[in-house]
Amino acid sequence: MKNTMTKREVLELAGVAPAGIAGASSPAARRSGGIGLVSFGSRSVRHERTLMTMRAWWDWLWDVPVDGPKTTALLRVMAGSVFLWEGIMKFAFANQGIGRFTKLGFPFPGPTADLVAVVEIVGGTLLLAGLQTRLVGIAFVIEMIVAVLSTKISMFLGTSPLPLPPVPPQVGFWAVLHEVRSEFAQMFVSLFLLLEGPGPLSVDAWRKKSSQATEQ
């Protein structure tokens, strides 16, 4: 018996489909096609998971819990009123607005101060009303972190461009602990409202009850 190979077999070993044969494919081509399908399927699954994760975060952001205690309103009044009047003061007093941001070295201190002031006024009002507290809470937590990092590190190092406290401690660890009390309280109240919601005495609660009544 002759140990010969046909032209078709030679082409298949080379990974090339024989010309003129409809639907013919080599093992190499079949393997390549299978890998391509697996890769495409894997990308589709990852894309679908990403979309599901983004949708879950979106729903979490807007579906605010409102079943907390009624006394949550006291925390909203405390945090919201402080943010509101601090925002107004940034427009009323230059040393609290553009002057402060210039000393701290922020880029575009004028527009930056105005933006922060608007966020505080609008966000403080929304907290007082108990409306979209999760979105507002995220904004205020970020703002307080930036405020601490931009003012308290230089105080700890003794290089703060802002006026020092009139009495000791003026710089260092204890000075930071003393001066950070406002940002610390505002940040954690905002974080609490972000996670637990505004409570039943809020616009968010009223909107949720109205939506549920409409669906029924």
C-alpha positions as CSV (number, residue, x, y, z in Angstrom):
1,M,0.0,0.0,0.0
2,K,1.3,3.4,-1.0
3,N,1.8,5.9,1.8
4,T,0.5,8.8,-0.2
5,M,-1.7,11.8,0.8
6,T,-4.3,13.4,-1.3
7,K,-4.3,17.1,-2.1
8,R,-7.2,17.6,0.2
9,E,-5.4,16.1,3.2
10,V,-2.3,18.2,2.5
11,L,-4.4,21.4,2.4
12,E,-6.2,20.4,5.7
13,L,-2.9,19.8,7.5
14,A,-1.7,23.2,6.3
15,G,-4.9,24.8,7.8
16,V,-6.3,25.9,4.4
17,A,-9.8,24.8,3.2
18,P,-9.7,23.3,-0.2
19,A,-10.9,25.6,-2.9
20,G,-14.1,24.7,-4.7
21,I,-15.5,22.5,-1.9
22,A,-18.6,24.2,-0.4
23,G,-18.7,24.2,3.3
24,A,-15.3,22.6,3.7
25,S,-13.1,23.6,6.6
26,S,-9.9,22.5,8.1
27,P,-9.4,21.4,11.7
28,A,-7.4,24.6,12.3
29,A,-10.1,26.7,10.9
30,R,-12.7,25.0,13.0
31,R,-10.6,25.5,16.1
32,S,-10.1,29.2,15.2
33,G,-13.9,29.6,14.8
34,G,-14.6,27.9,18.1
35,I,-12.2,30.2,19.9
36,G,-13.7,33.2,18.3
37,L,-17.2,32.2,19.4
38,V,-16.0,31.6,23.0
39,S,-14.3,34.9,23.1
40,F,-17.4,36.7,21.7
41,G,-19.6,35.0,24.2
42,S,-17.3,35.9,27.1
43,R,-17.3,39.5,26.1
44,S,-21.1,39.5,25.9
45,V,-21.4,38.0,29.4
46,R,-19.0,40.6,30.8
47,H,-20.8,43.4,29.1
48,E,-24.2,42.2,30.4
49,R,-22.8,41.9,33.9
50,T,-21.4,45.4,33.7
51,L,-24.8,46.8,32.6
52,M,-26.5,44.9,35.4
53,T,-24.1,46.3,38.0
54,M,-24.5,49.8,36.7
55,R,-28.3,49.4,36.8
56,A,-28.1,48.1,40.4
57,W,-26.1,51.1,41.5
58,W,-28.4,53.5,39.7
59,D,-31.5,51.9,41.4
60,W,-29.7,52.1,44.7
61,L,-28.9,55.8,44.2
62,W,-32.5,56.8,43.6
63,D,-34.4,54.2,45.6
64,V,-33.9,55.9,49.0
65,P,-35.0,54.1,52.2
66,V,-37.5,56.0,54.2
67,D,-38.4,53.6,57.0
68,G,-36.0,55.0,59.6
69,P,-37.0,56.8,62.8
70,K,-38.8,60.1,62.6
71,T,-36.0,61.7,64.7
72,T,-33.7,61.3,61.6
73,A,-35.2,64.7,60.7
74,L,-33.2,66.3,63.5
75,L,-29.9,65.1,61.8
76,R,-31.1,66.6,58.5
77,V,-31.9,69.9,60.2
78,M,-28.5,70.0,61.8
79,A,-26.4,69.1,58.7
80,G,-28.6,70.8,56.2
81,S,-28.8,74.2,58.0
82,V,-25.0,74.3,58.5
83,F,-24.3,73.6,54.8
84,L,-27.0,76.2,53.8
85,W,-25.6,79.1,55.8
86,E,-22.0,78.2,55.1
87,G,-22.8,78.3,51.4
88,I,-24.5,81.7,51.8
89,M,-21.5,83.0,53.7
90,K,-19.2,82.2,50.8
91,F,-21.1,84.7,48.7
92,A,-21.5,87.3,51.5
93,F,-17.9,87.3,52.8
94,A,-14.9,87.2,50.4
95,N,-12.6,85.7,53.1
96,Q,-14.9,82.7,53.3
97,G,-15.2,82.3,49.6
98,I,-12.6,83.3,46.9
99,G,-10.1,84.6,49.5
100,R,-10.1,81.2,51.4
101,F,-9.8,79.2,48.2
102,T,-7.0,81.4,46.9
103,K,-4.9,80.9,50.0
104,L,-5.4,77.2,49.9
105,G,-4.1,77.1,46.3
106,F,-7.2,75.9,44.5
107,P,-7.2,76.3,40.7
108,F,-9.7,79.0,39.5
109,P,-10.5,80.0,43.1
110,G,-13.4,82.3,42.2
111,P,-15.4,79.8,40.1
112,T,-14.4,77.0,42.5
113,A,-15.7,78.9,45.6
114,D,-18.9,79.8,43.8
115,L,-19.5,76.2,42.7
116,V,-18.9,74.9,46.3
117,A,-21.3,77.6,47.6
118,V,-24.0,76.7,45.2
119,V,-23.6,73.0,46.1
120,E,-23.9,73.8,49.8
121,I,-26.9,76.0,49.4
122,V,-28.8,73.6,47.1
123,G,-27.6,70.5,48.9
124,G,-28.4,72.0,52.3
125,T,-31.9,72.9,51.2
126,L,-32.5,69.4,49.8
127,L,-31.3,67.9,53.1
128,L,-33.7,70.1,55.1
129,A,-36.5,68.9,52.8
130,G,-35.4,65.3,52.8
131,L,-35.2,65.2,49.0
132,Q,-32.7,63.0,47.1
133,T,-30.7,62.6,50.2
134,R,-28.5,59.8,48.8
135,L,-27.2,62.0,46.0
136,V,-26.7,65.0,48.3
137,G,-25.0,62.8,50.9
138,I,-22.4,61.6,48.4
139,A,-21.6,65.1,47.3
140,F,-21.2,66.3,50.9
141,V,-19.1,63.3,52.0
142,I,-16.7,64.1,49.1
143,E,-16.7,67.8,50.0
144,M,-15.8,67.2,53.6
145,I,-13.0,64.8,52.7
146,V,-11.5,67.4,50.3
147,A,-11.9,70.1,53.1
148,V,-10.1,68.0,55.6
149,L,-7.2,67.1,53.3
150,S,-6.8,70.7,52.0
151,T,-6.8,72.4,55.4
152,K,-5.8,70.0,58.1
153,I,-2.6,68.4,56.6
154,S,-1.0,71.9,56.5
155,M,-2.2,72.6,60.0
156,F,-0.6,69.4,61.2
157,L,2.7,70.3,59.6
158,G,2.5,73.9,60.8
159,T,2.4,75.4,57.2
160,S,-1.3,76.4,57.0
161,P,-1.9,79.5,54.9
162,L,-5.0,80.1,56.9
163,P,-5.1,82.1,60.2
164,L,-4.2,79.9,63.1
165,P,-6.5,79.4,66.1
166,P,-6.1,82.3,68.6
167,V,-5.1,80.0,71.5
168,P,-3.2,76.7,71.7
169,P,-3.2,74.1,70.3
170,Q,-2.5,76.0,67.1
171,V,-0.5,73.4,65.1
172,G,0.1,69.6,65.2
173,F,-2.0,66.6,66.1
174,W,-4.2,68.1,68.8
175,A,-4.9,71.3,66.8
176,V,-6.1,69.1,63.9
177,L,-8.4,67.1,66.3
178,H,-9.8,70.3,67.7
179,E,-10.4,72.1,64.4
180,V,-11.7,69.1,62.4
181,R,-14.7,68.7,64.7
182,S,-17.1,70.5,62.3
183,E,-16.0,68.6,59.1
184,F,-16.0,65.3,61.1
185,A,-19.6,65.8,62.3
186,Q,-20.9,67.0,59.0
187,M,-19.2,64.1,57.1
188,F,-20.6,61.4,59.3
189,V,-24.1,62.8,59.4
190,S,-24.1,63.0,55.6
191,L,-22.8,59.4,55.5
192,F,-25.5,58.2,57.8
193,L,-28.2,59.9,55.7
194,L,-26.6,58.5,52.5
195,L,-26.9,54.9,53.9
196,E,-30.1,55.1,56.0
197,G,-32.2,57.7,54.2
198,P,-34.0,60.8,55.4
199,G,-36.6,59.1,57.5
200,P,-40.4,59.2,57.2
201,L,-40.7,63.0,57.7
202,S,-39.3,63.8,54.3
203,V,-40.2,64.6,50.7
204,D,-38.5,61.3,49.7
205,A,-41.0,59.4,51.9
206,W,-43.9,61.4,50.6
207,R,-42.9,60.7,47.0
208,K,-42.4,57.0,47.6
209,K,-45.9,56.7,49.3
210,S,-47.5,58.6,46.4
211,S,-45.8,56.3,43.9
212,Q,-46.9,53.2,45.7
213,A,-50.5,54.4,45.9
214,T,-50.5,55.2,42.2
215,E,-49.2,51.7,41.3
216,Q,-52.0,50.1,43.3
